[in-house]
Amino acid sequence: MSDATIPGMATPARRYGTVAAALVLLVLLVLFMPALRPLFHALFPALERPVYSRASFLTLTLWHIGLVLAATIPVVIAGIAAGVFVTRRSGREFAGILDTVTAIGQTFPPAAVLALAVPLVGYGAQPTVVALVAYGILPVVDNTIAGIRGVSPAAMGAAEGMGFTPWQKLFWVELPLAAPVIMAGVRTSVIINIGTAAIGSTVGALTLGSPIIEGLSGSNTAYVIQGAIVVGLLAIVTDQLFALIDARLRRVVPAAA
């Protein structure tokens, strides 16, 4: 069944249109935010500097994306590896411990994680990455476990009948069939961390949270709006890109199942 025939699901053309529109708007704001000075001056006439200029929005966006990527790589590797481990016979007894540890990582407020990390790794990007890893690993672990456990017994039986080794079953059957569920966990993790990364500016990291933090501390609402809009658009574009990847995976995986 195609996406267009499923009620409530966007057609591929609509998805691409949404991504393109959000991406164009994001690029325009990142590159030409200073051009909106007259607009923000009209909205907030009392402000002497209505547009954030301590760093360009292009620089802030690139650093923001870089921090999220720096955290996502270890989150994906460690999250999938941990999820696979507790679904093996030798690791099932550690499933409860893993759930507890990863849940604790999301229980702590980001500011608390940053406060604990700063004395260990200093100010800047490093404590921000630590906080993002702690916050982003739970969805990947949970979805990896759910995806692997959701592989049909028929597929596993067929693999055993063909004489697959445990490693072959994992890489040729379980992980490919669980890929859409795992990707949903990665998607959730990345979107969460796009928002969470803004907190890194409180410990000296250069992110899109910089204008938000400075705006809040200096009662400059324009700065807050500018940073929040760009962070929101970045999250929307990323989410829609993951939606396109998910749609492709779901077209391929059922045929393999």
N, C-alpha and C positions, 0 to 999 in steps of 0.2 A: 504493500500500500504506500503510495507516495505521500509526502508531507502535505500536499495540497488537498488530499482527500480526508485528512484527519481533522475533525472539528477542533477549533481552538489553537491549532498549530499554524505558525506563519509559513507562508510559502517561501521557497529559496529566494525568489526575487525580492520579496519583502524584507527578508533577513539582510540580503546584500544592500538593499536600499537604506535600511536602518543603520547598518555599520558605516556605509559611505557618508551618510548625512552627519552622524555623530563624529566621525573621524575628521571630516572637513571642518566642522565647527571647532573641534578641539585644536586642530592645527592653526586655524585662524586666530583663536584666542591666545595660543602659546606664542605665536610669532608676532602678533600685532596688538597685544594688550595695551601698549602705550597709546595707540591710536584712539582708544576709548576714553582717553583723559577728559575730553569735553563732556562726554556722557556722565561719567562719575562725578565730575565737578558740578554738573547741573543737579545731580541727585543728592550730592553731599557738599553744598557750597561752603560749609564751614571748614572743610579740610584743605590745608595748604598743599598736601601731596595726596591726591585722590587715587593714584595708581602706584602700586608697589614697585620700587625701583632698586632696592638693595642688591638684587640679582635678577637676571632676566628670567622670564617664565620658561624659556627654552632650557636654560641651565637647571632650573628647579625641577622641571619635568623629567629631564634625562637622569638626574640624580635620583629622583623618586623611583623611576622605573628600574634603575640600576640596583637600588636597595631591595626592591621587591624580587627582582631576579636573583640577587645574591642569596636571598632567603629561600626562594622557591626551589632552587636546585638541590640543596641538602634536604629540604622538606620532602620533596618527591622521592629522592633516593632512599632516605631513611624511613619515610612513611610506608613506601611500598615494600621495602625489605622487611620491616617490622610486621606488616600485615601478612606477608607471605610466611614469615617464620611462625607466627602463632596459628596459622592454618595447617602447618605440618604436624605430624604426630608427635614429633619431639618437642614442639613448642606450644602445644595446646594449654599446658598447665600455666603458661606465662600470660595467657590472654587477659586475665583479670588484672594482673599487675600492670600490663601495658595500658589497659583502659584507664586505670587510676592515674598513672603518670601523665598520659597525654591530656586527660581531663583537668588535672591540676594546672597544666600549662595555660589553659584557657580560663581558669578560675581567677588567676592573678590579674589585676588590672595592668594594662600596658605600662602605665607610669611606674608601677611597683617593680615590674621586670626591669625597666630601664634603671631605676634607682639601685637595684641589686647588681646590675651588670656594669654600671659606670665604674665602681671601685676596682673591678677586675680587669676591664679592657679599656677604660678611659672614655673620654667624651668623643662624640662624632658618630660615624656610621656604624662602628662595631657593636655598641650596645643596642642600636636600632635593629640590626640584623638578628641579634640574639632574641630580642623580643618578638620579631616577626616569625622566627623559627618556632618559638614556644607557642605562638598563637596559631600558626598555620598547619601544624603537623596533625592535629586531631582529625580534621575531615579526610585527609589522605589515608590515614591508618584505618579509620572506620569504614571508608568506602572500599578500600582494598580488601578488607576482611569480608564485607558484605558481598562484593563482586565475586570473589573466589568461592565463597560458600554458596553463591547462587548459580554456579555452573551446573548444568543439568547432569544428573547421574547417567543419562543415556550417552552424553558426550564423553564422560569419563570412562564408562564401560567400553565404548568403542575404542578409545585410546588404549585401554588395557588389552583389548582383544587384538589390537595391531602390534602389541609387544612394546609399547612406549616405555621408556625408563621414567622414573619420577621427575627428572629434570626436563625430559621431552614433554611430559604431560603438562608441566608447569608453563614452559615457554611456548609450546605449540597449541595448547588447548585452554588451560585455565586463564592465563593472563590475557590472551587475545579475546576470549569471550567475556572476561570481566572488564575489558578496557573502557566501555562506556560508563560503567559505574565508577571506576577509578578516576576517569577523567572528570566526572562530576565532582568528586572530592577535591581534585586539583583546582578546578574552577572555583569552588567555594573558598578554598584556601587563598588563592590569589586575590579574589575580590575582597576578602576580609583584610588582607595585608595591604592592599592599595589604600584603604582607609586608615589602617593602623599605622602605616609608615609616616603619616603626617605628624604623629606624636613625637617622632624622632627629632624634630626641630627643637624640642625642649632641652635636648642634651647636645645640641650643636650640630646635628646632621642637617645637611642642605636638602630640603624636601619641599613639596608643595604645601606643607604645613607651616613653612616659614612666614608667609604673609598672614596666615590665619593666626598664628601665635603672636606675631607683632601687632596685628590688628586688635586682638583681644586685650593685649597689655597696654596698647596706646589708645584704646577707644576709637579705633579707625575701622568703621563698619565696612568701608569700601574694600580694604585689604582682605577682610574675612570673606566677603562675597566673592572676590576674585579667586582666592585660593580654593574655596569650597566648590565653585563652579568647575574649575579645571580638574580637581580631584574627582568630582562626580562624573564629568564627561569621560575621564580616563577609565573609571570603573565601568561605565556603560559600554565604551568601545571594547574593552577587554572581555566583558561578559558576552557581548554579541559575537566576538571572534570565537570564543569557546563554544557558543551555541552552534556556529557553523561547523566546527570540528566535531561536536557531538552528533550533529545531524548526519555527517559523513560516516562516523563510526557506527551509528545505529542502522545505516543502510547496508554496511558490510557485515557486521557481526551476526545478524539473524540468518544470513545465508550460510555462514560457517556453522551455526548451531544446528 
